[in-house]
Amino acid sequence: GDSVTQMEGPVTLSEEAFLTINCTYTATGYPSLFWYVQYPGEGLQLLLKATKADDKGSNKGFEATYRKETTSFHLEKGSVQVSDSAVYFCALSGSYGGSQGNLIFGKGTKLSVKP
Amino acid sequence: GAVVSQHPSRVICKSGTSVKIECRSLDFQATTMFWYRQFPKQSLMLMATSNEGSKATYEQGVEKDKFLINHASLTLSTLTVTSAHPEDSSFYICSARRIRLAGGYEQYFGPGTRLTVT
């Protein structure tokens, strides 16, 4: 079945460092891909998404490009801030719309940014 | 943006009792809601899909008699953990699906409910 694999954390960076969190997926068909962020004590929020190959999702300085050839959707940010400290989840939505549109999540990567 | 609430945010109960968790979509109607369980340092696991006016669809390995789901209206789904045991202690998250005008779906997540069974 469909699955998502993302790099294990925790990841600790200094403020203004470059961030990459790797995410690869296995799916039949053409899934939509997402990055969700979970700040401490809060629920998940959609950070960005891409619905087809070569699409780039971006938000709040974060970017990820849907690479079908490498089945990847790596999250990047050029200069992280302390406020970016959170857990980041890569997810995909059923390839054929999944009749319910439910999401399949990676295990999450905890990011800690130090001042 | 769309808002989904959960109540309670935290609950502690004794083993053998039942606990009800509510999930509400505050500013949109949701014919479909999802219930997830999140274990420490692990991903979210889809437990069941809740459809308004019909029976929930449970994922493999989830006991439907233990985790009762009722989607009574277009803005409310409830998850009842019956005869709770310490191993049911977890973080339960709901999401509500909204149909986009441009087509397709968007999921909005609640803030989660921390259940501790003593």
HADDOCK unambig.tbl for C-alpha pairs under 7 A between the chains (distance, minus, plus):
assign (segid A and resid 42 and name CA) (segid B and resid 111 and name CA) 5.14 0.50 0.50
assign (segid A and resid 43 and name CA) (segid B and resid 109 and name CA) 6.24 0.50 0.50
assign (segid A and resid 43 and name CA) (segid B and resid 110 and name CA) 5.63 0.50 0.50
assign (segid A and resid 43 and name CA) (segid B and resid 111 and name CA) 3.63 0.50 0.50
assign (segid A and resid 43 and name CA) (segid B and resid 112 and name CA) 5.83 0.50 0.50
assign (segid A and resid 44 and name CA) (segid B and resid 109 and name CA) 5.73 0.50 0.50
assign (segid A and resid 45 and name CA) (segid B and resid 109 and name CA) 6.87 0.50 0.50
assign (segid A and resid 101 and name CA) (segid B and resid 105 and name CA) 6.71 0.50 0.50
assign (segid A and resid 105 and name CA) (segid B and resid 43 and name CA) 6.33 0.50 0.50
assign (segid A and resid 105 and name CA) (segid B and resid 44 and name CA) 6.33 0.50 0.50
assign (segid A and resid 106 and name CA) (segid B and resid 43 and name CA) 5.96 0.50 0.50
assign (segid A and resid 107 and name CA) (segid B and resid 42 and name CA) 5.12 0.50 0.50
assign (segid A and resid 107 and name CA) (segid B and resid 43 and name CA) 3.93 0.50 0.50
assign (segid A and resid 108 and name CA) (segid B and resid 42 and name CA) 6.86 0.50 0.50
assign (segid A and resid 108 and name CA) (segid B and resid 43 and name CA) 5.94 0.50 0.50
